[in-house]
Amino acid sequence: DDKLIIDAPTVSIDNVETVNGVAAHEISREQQLYFKELTTKCISNDKQVRDEAVQSLNSDPGLAAVLPRLTVFIIEGIRVGLGDCKMYYIQFILDMLDNLLQNKAIRLEKYLHDLIPSVMSCMVCTQICGRPLEQDHWSVRAMSARILAGLVKAHNLGTNQLQSRIIRMLHHALDKPNAGLVSTFGVLGGLCELGSLTISTI
């Protein structure tokens, strides 16, 4: 089987991919070309190219056809970015998810069980860049907290109690005696972004 290969800042995805149960289903040749062009531009080193591609994610109704593949791309992109401490790459991927979240034509419910842990990892991971004393990893953690809150608020239902569950998870993380400063910052950022319900839940 072909594998998902991300070697920042290039990416190649072919055929059906699966990450943690998220299947990137078969799509047409035209959709494959569209997907590859879109994702290549979203992680381009050319800021203008990247910004135009990323901004298209928040309004293009045709993204539904390639949404499973985009979700796999994001999940794996975060995993690789964290593993290699490529903070700039993590930012590119988070920008993609942030804009997808604003697209009213698509829904991300089926992918939350993979997206939320990935975003939370960006919040609390001990090291997300190669030079933490020089690089502003704090803003990436704050961005991740905002995206987490956006995902939760957009998909919180009485039946899934998503917001309450995430708040309890974050609160539990604060109780860990070995929680470091950067992890605590990320957790507190998430709790603040989740708003007033944090107080009533805790």
N, C-alpha and C positions, 0 to 999 in steps of 0.2 A: 504494500500500500504506500502511496505517496504520503509524505509527512508534511505537517505545517512547519515551515522553516522561517524563523525570524532572526536575522543577523543585522541588528540595527545599523543603519537605517533602511535596509532593504527587506523585502518580504515576498514570499512566494507561497500561494495556497492553490492546490489543485485537487480536483475530485472531492469526495466526501470526507470531511474531517470531523473528529469528535474529540472534545475536551471535557472531561468530567460529566459526560452524558449529554453535552450540548452538541447536537449533530448539525453540521453545515451541509444541508441537503444538496442534491444534484440541481444544477441550474443550467440554463441554456448557454451556448457559446457567447452570445452577445452579453449576457449577464456576467459571465466570467470575465470578459474583457473590461466591462464597466467596473466590476469589483476591483480588479487588479489596478486599473488606472486610478480609481478613487483612493484606494489605500496607499498606493505609492505616493500620490500627491499629499495625502494627509500626514505622512512622515517625512516629507521632503525637507531638505536643508534650506530650500528657498522659501523664505517666510511668506512672500506674496502668494506663491503657488499653494503653500500649505494652508494659509488662512482662507483662501477661496474654497478649497476643497472641504475643509472642516466646516465652514459656514453653510455649505450646501446640505450638510447632514441634518440641520435643524428645520429644513423646510421641504426636502425632496420626498414626495409621496411614494416614489418608486422604490424606495429603500427596503420596503417590506419583503421584496423577493430575495434580497441578499442579506437580510437581517441575521439569519443564523450564522452566516459566515462572518459578518462583521462582529458578532458577539464572540465567536471563537478568536478572531483576530485581536480583539481587545483583551480577552482573558489571557491569551498567550503573550501578548505584547507586554502586559503588566508583569507577568511571571518572568519573562526574559529580562525586562528592564530592571526589575528588582534583583534578579540573580547576578546581573552584570554591573549593578550600581550605575546605570545609565539614566541619570535624573532627567536629562533633556528629552529622552525617548519616552520616559514615563509621562512627562508633561504632554507630549504629542498625543499619546494614547488617551490620557484623561480628557484632553480637549475634544477628542472624538466622542467619547461617552457623554460628556457634558452637553454637546450639541445634539446628539441623538435623543437625549432626555427631553429636549425642548421640541422635538418633532411630534406634532399632534396626530400625525397620520400613522404612527407606529406605536406598538405597545411592547413593553419589555418584561411582562410578568413571567413568561416561561424561562427567562434567563436570570432572574434575580438570585437564585440559589448559587449561581457561579459569579455573577457580577458583584454582589455585595461583599463576599469574602475577599475578592480581588481588590476592591476599593479600600476596604478596611486594612488590608495589608499595607497599602500605600500610606495609611494614616499612622500605623503603629510599628512598622518595620524599623529595626534598630538603625540600619544604614541604607539609604536610598541613593547615595551619591559617593563619588570617590574622594571628595574633599569637603567633609561636613563643616569644617571651620571656615571655609571660604565660600561655599555654594549655599544658596538660599533654599535649603530643603524644607524649611518651615512653611514657606508659601505653598509648596506642593502638598504638604500634609493638610494645610488649611483648605486647599482646593479639594482634596479628596474628601474631607469632612463635609464640605458643602455639597459635593456630588452625592455622597451617601445620603444626606438628608433629603436631597431632591428625589432620589430613587425611592426612598421610604415614603415620603409624603405623597408622591404620585401614585403609589400602589398600595397604600395602607387602607385596608378594608376591615369591617367589623368581623368578617369571617377569618381573616388571617392574622389580625392583631400584630401586623408587622412592626409598626412603630414601637409598641410596648416591648416586643421581643428584642429589638435591636438596642433599645435604651437599657434594658436589663443586662444584655451582653456587655455593653460598654461600661456600665456601672460595675459589673463583676470584674472587668479588666482593671479597674482602678484599685480594687482590693488586693491585687497581687503584690506581695511584698517586694518582688524583684523587678517591678515595673520601672523602667528607666525614664529619664526626663523626656526624651523624644516621643516615647510611646504614650506617656501621660499627656503630653501636649496634644497628640492626635486624638486621644480618647476624649479629652475635655473639649476639643474643637467639635467633635461629632455631637456631643451632648448639647453644646451651646447651639449648634445649627438646628438641632431637632426641636428647639423651642420650649415653650412653656409646659408641654406635656412631660418633659423630662422631670420636672419637679414633682408632678402628681404621680408619675410612675415610680420614681425612686422613693 
